[in-house]
Every structure is written in structure tokens, then in C-alpha cells.
Amino acid sequence: MPKRSSSPRRYPRSARINEVVLETLADELERLSDPRLGFVTLTGVEVTPDLRQATVYYSVLGPSEQHEATSKALRSAGSHLRAVLGQQVRMKYLPRLSFHEDPAVATGQRVEQIIRDLHREEGGEGERQE
């Protein structure tokens, strides 16, 4: 008889851990009253397989000054966020948190800008031909 998995889920353990950490940190981030945070969204978390380090990805809406302020605010809130994580999530190790702006968001914005520029150029050329 074939051996069956005890869990019906085919969802990797690391992905479940990443999701729980992300949800916990995002919930706590909403409760923080640091004005430097601005419009920040946590976009993902990658916890190392040994559970000792977690990279938290975020995006910020606003000018470059807002990005810098948010980065500083997240670094200063890191120990508080880590403590909350330890209180709310039961894990073998409490990972150290490092915050990085999500490169996928910046890349997506750059692609959108290129597409907008191309549409403007096409529109301008079409007007000249008429």
C-alpha cells in the first residue's frame, strides 16, 4: 500500500512560516505610531531554513525622503517587532529581522513608466502623420 502524507496540504513548511511571520509583523506595524513610517506595506518575508534570520521586504509610497525615513523607522522598530513576533508566534528560534525595500516593486514601477513613455511616443508620432 502506498505511503500517504499525514497532512493533506501540499504547502511547504517554509512558506507557511513566511506567511505567519508576514501577517504578524504587518498587523503590529499597523499599530505603531511612528510618523516616519508613512505609507509602508510589507510585501514578503523570507525566513532562513534554520529560522535564525528573516528578511522582511517592504514597499513605500512617496518621495525618496519618505523611503529613507521609513527605512530608519523600520530599523528602529526592529527589536519591538521581533519581541511581538516572539510573543505571538511559537517557533524554535526567534529570527533576527532585516528590512529591505522590495526590488520587485521598483522594477514594476520602472516597467510601467517605460510603457507610459512608449504610449506617449506612439501618440505623438500618430499625430504627426495625420
Buried (B, 14 or more C-beta within 10 A) or exposed (E): EEEEEEEEEEEEEEEEBBEBBBBBBBEBBEEBEBEBBBEBEBBBBBBEEEBEBBBBBBBBEEEEEBBEBBBEBBEEBBEEBBEBBBEBBEBEEBBEBEBEBBEEBEEEEEEEEEEEEEEEEEEEEEEEEE
